[in-house]
Amino acid sequence: MSGLLSPAAHTASAPQTLQRVSVLGHDYVRASSWAAQTGLRARWIAPDQELELTNGRFTLRLIHDSRRVRWNGVWVWISAPVVMRDHEALLPSLDLGSTFAPLLAAKKTSSPVRVICLDPGHGGDDTGKREGSRFEKQYTLLLAQEVSRLLVKSGYKVVMTRSTDKRVELNDRPLIARRANADLFISLHFNAADVPSAQGIEVYCLTPVGASSTNAGGEGADSPAAPGNRCDERNVQLAYALQETLVQKLGREDRGMRRARFAVLRGATMPSALIEAAFMSHATECRCVYSSVERSRLAQAIVQGIVGYKKCIGAR
Ligand SMILES: [Zn+2]
């Protein structure tokens, strides 16, 4: 492994004081150096396999050769695998600024979070996923209506990208949010897979510039910046708050906070996230999609996730 290490070319993403090394084309920093800089203590759980960094309030678990890390017990996908060798863990430098810094210390805001744009996925001839005679588009709308009802009851203003079964172009959806001066954009979807055992919750936010995405067949690191990248920091905080709350409140499988360059996230000029809330194709999890009682629990957890995000950024 050490033969793969060489001094990296300059990149802007890593703090200047941290020495960078290149591994298989990715720019890394030593986890111990970054931990010292940010006041985290490091402890090996298993030498060269698993490392814990903590300051009491936040705990980051790193696993060798994994693109998933655990942040306070919740899975988060990062831009490249963690590398461990010779009692040293290496972290992708891109994630220091784009993932870990926003989660460690959110800049507080003086603006309220009051107007929420809900985006029920699909609609009209775009049916989304299908299981038998049931279409994803029906259930994303029912979920959005329930989330909307709860938000309005709590004093929020809600705008929906559609409130009937009609087609809305992907690029138009964030525009609807912008015209309504929405403070957040949240897209609601359900999953399905050929593998019947696939289940759990995924919340996506926009992939930062320079990283490859972590959705199925995600795009490469050479994709251009999008308007949504202006909200990178808030996007992570929103997606993480939703992932954490949904997993904890609903007790379902945690598939991790992920990154994608979905059109609706690319175009959103306010903090945005896309929730894949459950698998329609799973024998028991599909109840979260089809049962109004289970959907209501899901909607409550989404609202609690929004409240968690507001707390994170100190918003009214
Ligand atoms: Zn969908």
Residues whose N, C-alpha, C, O or C-beta is under 5 A from the ligand:
A	BS01	ZN	G121 G128 H189 F190
